[in-house]
Amino acid sequence: MASAMAGLPELRHGGLRLFARNSPCACQSLPSSSSPASAAPRRVSIVHHFVACSTRSRIAVQREWIRRGRRTCRLMRLVVAGAGADLCPSNGGDNSDAGTSRDQNPDNLQDNEDMSSIQKKQQQDQLKNRVIFGLAIGIGSGFILLAGGWVFTIAVSAAVFIASREYFGLVRSSGITAGMTPPPRYVSRICCVICTLLPLLTLYLGHMDASVTSFAFIIATILILQRGSPRFAQLSSAVFGLFYCGYLPCFWVKLRCGLEVPALNTKLGAAWPILFGGQTHWTVGLVASLICICGVIAADTCAFLGGKAFGRTPLTNVSPKKTREGALAGLTGCVAISVLLSKILCWPTSLLSASAFGVLNFVGSLFGDLVESMIKRDAGVKDSGSLIPGHGGILDRVDSYMFTGALAYSFVKVGLPLFGV
């Protein structure tokens, strides 16, 4: 190869001459002009010389692009915290010597420090938003709960409307549609409107069974008569949406506004201003709703803190971050806050009934959280929406309350006569 490429012609002053080894375009493997091969060079086409030079140039350009690409990946890791491993996976990860040399590189160390600082800042900002908006939502919900009546019902309807839109958005996501056919968009919009009307009809009519049955029949009829080929997946997802986002929240209206018997033993009600309703304002529905909501908050908080501190054993595959230790801490917190509030509000009067009410609230909150986690897991998303900074969507905040209202209402109507109020 060296003898064949020893003499490369060059155009100079209208003639041809052979390239020497010290020529700027010659390859280093070429023999020098004083070698025997250069004394009697072969005639090599000028095209071969240009091909060799272009190959070297192309390799140099590729190396430059690789270097720039690695630099770009480092910058992207700084901008997108935690996504560097996905955007630019390192080559030769199995080579421990190469990984050690990369870790000892000052540029990589600086990048890692910057990325860690960005992640900490993002976590602090997220925690700050979570606390601020959580307090704002809690205070606002407290005033709405105390107001009751149409104020409470309209607030529930507004939350139901947003939650139903988020639910049908999850149903239409790519993760779920890969295995099933979602309902048409106009059917999803009709279901959202129906879910919004159900709490209002529950307060106005005093019941909801006939309304839910009638609306479910209307949705089924629309899906069967649609153009194309109707699918059972469309019917099941639409009817479950009516049940999950429309039927279950109506129990909160029945719990808060339907149980209007005054809680006469409540000391707080005796000191309540007459301008705001006096003692009669503190009904069994208000006290039960207050204990239920505080129990769910205590369950979520204690489960989070207990799981962070002592969590070792996974609870279920639906939500891998939940642990049995965290669930036990949540159960303890929910029962404790239920018993404490029952002593303060003097309802229910029995310790056994207060403990059973706390256990039921915890079961409902945990089950609602797992159901929503299962839907998001199939949809392939982390949050159902982005309406509330630091929290996600409305459905992410009210998932623990979906089944809790129905269980609490059933306990007050059926369970308390068994345990004794």
N, C-alpha and C positions, 0 to 999 in steps of 0.2 A: 504494500500500500504506500509505504514511504517512497519507494522508487518510482511508483506510478505517479505520485503527486509531487515529485521533486521539482519538476519544471512546469510552472504554470504561466501561460502567456499573459502579457499585459499590453494594452494599447498605449503607446507612448510615441509622440511625434509621428503619428501615422504608421508606425511599424509595430512589431511584436518583439518583446524581450521576456526572458524568464525571470520569475520572481525569485529573489534570494530569501534566505531564512530570516534575515532581519527586516524583510519587507513588512509594512504595517498590516497587510491583508493575508500574509502567509500563515499557514498553520505551524505550530511549534514542532510538530513531528516531522516536518520537511527537512531534508538534509541541507547542509550548508552549501554555498556555491563552490567551496573548495573541495567538496567530496567528489569521488569518481562519478557518482550518479549525475551530478550537475554538469560534468564535463560533456557528457553525451545525453542530454535530456531528451525525453520523448515529447512528441507533440501531443499535448493534452488539450482538449477543447476548453475554450474559455468559459463554457457553460458549467463545466465541472467545478471550476474555481468559484464562480458565483454561487453555485449550490452549496459548496462547503462554507463559504462566508455567510450565506443567508441562514444556514443551519446553526452556526455559532451565535448569530445575532438573535435568532428565534429562541434559543435556549437562554440567552441572557435576558431577553424580554420576559420569558416565562418566570425566571427566577425573581425578577423585579416585581412582577405581578403577585407572585406568591408572598414576597416580603410585604408588599403593600396590603395584601389581603389579611395577613396575620395582624398587621398593625390596625386595620379597620375593625377586625374582630375584637381586639382589646378595647378599642374605643366604644364599640357597641355594648360590650360587657359593662362598661362604666355607665352607659346611658340606661340600659335595660338591666336593672339589678336582678341577679339570679338567673338571667336568660343566656348568659355567655356560653354555658355548656351545651345548650341546645342550638345556638346560632353558629358556633364554630367549635365543634368537638376537636380536641387535641389529637394529633396523630401519634401513634406509638404509645398509647396509654399503658400497654403491658410492659413497656421497658422502664424499669424502676430507675436506672441510671439517667435516662433522658428526662424522666419526670423530676428527679432531684436537681438536675442542672437547670431545668426551667424554673423550678421553685426558687433556686438561688439567684436567678437573674434579677438584678435590681429593678428593671422595668416591670417584670411580672409581680414582684413583691409590692411595688408601688400601686400597680393595678388592683391587686388583691385588697390592699388597705383602703384604696378609694372605693372599691365596690362594697366593702364591709361598712364603711361610713355611710354610703348612700342607702344601703339596706337598713341600717339602724335608724337613719333619719326618716325613711319611708314608714317603718314600723311605728316610730314615735308619732308621726303625723296621723297615721291611721288610727292609733289608739286615742289620740286627742280628738279626732273627729268622731270616733265611736262614743267616747264619753260625753262630748258636748251634745251631739244629736240624740244620744240615748236619754240624757237628762231632759232635753226639750220635749222629746216624745213622751217620756214618763209624766212630766208635769202637765202637758196638754191632755194626755189620756186621763189623768186623775180628775181634772176639771170636767171633762166630758162624762166620765163615769158618775160623778156627783150630780151632774145636771139631769141625766137620765132622759126619759121620754123621747120626744122627736129629735132632740139634739144628739142623744146617744145613737139613735137608730140611723139618722142621716150620716153620722160619722162612720158607723159600721158599713153602710151602703157604699160610701166613697172608698173605704178600704177594700171592700169586696170587689168593686169595679176594677181597681188597679191590680189586685191579686189575681182576678180571673184573666185579665189581659196577659199578665206574666205567665200564668199557667198555660194558656193556649199558645203563647210564644214558645214555651218549652216543648210543648207537644209538636210544634212545627219545626223544631230544631233539627239539624242534620243528624244528630246522634240517635234520635227516636225515629225519624222518618226513614232511616236506613232499614229498619225492620218492620215498619208498619206504614199504613196510609193515613195521614192526618185528615181531620174533617175539613171541608172547604172553608175559605176565609169568611164567607157570609154566615155560615153556621156558627163559627167561633164568635163572631160579633153578636149574633142573636143570643148565644149562650151568655155572653158578658152582660148584655142588657137584662136578661132574665135573672141572672145572679144578683144584679144590682137592685132589682125590684123586689126580690123575695124578702129581705128584711123589712122593707116598708109595708109589704102586704101582711107580714106576720104581726106587726104592731097594729095595723088597722083592722085585720080580721080576727086576730087572736089565735090563729092556728096557721099551719103551713103545709100540712100533709096533702090536702087537695090541690094546692097550688103547685107543689113540686111534681105531683103525679101528672097533672095536666100539662105542664111545661115539658116534662120528659116525653110524653106522648107526642107533643107537637114537634119536638126535635127529631124523634125517631121517624115520624112521618115525612119530615123534610128530607132526611137523609135517604130514606127508601125511595122517594120520588125524584131524587136528583138525577141529572144527566150522567150517563156513563154507568159504571158498575159500582154499586154500593159495597162497602166493606164493613165487616164486623168491627174492625179496629176503629173506624170512624165513629161508629155508634158507641162503643165502649169508652173511648176517650172523651166524647162529648157528654155522655150521661155521667161519667165519673166527675167531669168538670162541674156539672150541675150539683152533684152531691158534695164534692169537696169544697168548692168555692161559693156555693149558694145555700145548700141545705144546712150544713154544719154551722156556719156563722149565725143562722137564725136562732139557734139555741141561746146565744148570748142575749138576743133581744128578749126571748122568753124568760131567761134567768134574771135579767136586770129589770125589765119593765113588766113582766108577767106576774112575778111574786110580789104583790103589793101589800102583803100583810106586814104591819109595823113590827119591828124588833123592839118590843117594849123594854126588854131587860138591858138594852145597850145604854151604857152611861154616857157615851158620847152624844147619842141622840137627845138625851135630856138637856144637854147644854147647847144644843144646836140652835142658832138664832131663828126666831119665828119668821123673820123676813125671808129666810131661805127654806121655809117649810116646817121648821120646828122638829119635834120628835117624830112626827109621822113621816118625815122625809127619809128617815133611816128605816127602810123596809128590809125584809128578809132577802129580797133580791139584791139590794145594794150591798148588804153585809156579805152575802155569799159570793157576789162578784168580786168584792174587794179582797176577800180571803183567797179566792181562786187565782186572781191575777198576781197577788203578792207571792203566793205559793209557787207559781210558774217562774216568776223572776228569781226567787230564791233557789229553785231547782236548777235553772240554767247557770246561775252564778256559782253555786257550790259545785256543780258538776264540772264546770270549766276549771275552777281553782283546784278541786280535788284531782282531776285528771292530769293537770299540769304538775302537781306535786307528787302524786302517788300512782299515776296511771301506768300500768304494766301490761295488763291482759286486755286484748281487744274485745269489745262488746259484740260486734257483728260486722260482717263484711260490707254491709250497706254503707256504713260510715266508719272507715278504719280509724279515725282519730278518737272515736268514743271508746272509753274503757270501762270495765266493770267497776274499778275503783272510783272513777268519776261518777258513774251512775249511782253507786252506793252513797257517795257524798251528796249528790243531788237529792236522793230520797230522804236522807237525814235532814237536809236543810229545808225541804218542802214540808215535811211533817213538823219540824220544830217551829217554823213560822206560822203554820196553820194552828198549832196548839197555842202559841203565844197570842195570836190575834183573837182566837176564840175566848181566851181569858180576858183580853182587853174589851172586846165587843160583846162578851157574854152570849155568844152564839157560835156554834152549838154549845149547849151547857155540859154535855157529856164528854169526858176525855176520850173515850173510845170512839165516839162519832167524829170528834175533831181529828183524831189520828187517822181514822179511815178516810175522812175527806182529804187529808193531806196525801195519803198514799194514792188515792184515785186521781188527784190533780197531777201528781208526778207521772203516773202511768200514761195519762192523756197527753201530757207535754212531751214525754219521751217518744211515744208512738207517733205523734204529729211531726216531730222533728225527723224521725227516721223515714216516714213516708215522703216528706219533701226532699230529703237527701237521696232517696231512691229515684225520684223523678229527675233531679238534677244530675245524678250519676249516669242515668241512661241518656240524658240530653247532652252530657259531656261539658257541662258548665259548672263554674264554682258558685255563682250567685244567680238568682232568678232575675235580677235587674240591677240598676245602678241609681235608683231614685234617692236613696238615703246614703250620703257619704259615710264610709266606714262600716256600714251595715249591709249594703246590697239593696235588694228590692223589698217591697212590702211583704211579699210572700216569705222572704227570709226572716222577717220579724214576727209574723203572726202564725208561723207554722206550728209552734208549740201550743197555740190557743185554739187550733181548729177543732180537735176532738175534746179538749178540756171543757168547753162550754156545754157540750151535749152530756158528758159524764157528770158534770156538776149538777145540771138541771135534773137529770135522772136520779141522782143521789138525794137531792132535796125532796123530790116528789115521792120516791120509792124507798130509798135507803134510810132516811132519818126516822120514819115511823118504826123501823125495825130496831134501830139502835137507841132511839129516844132522843129527842131534841135536847 
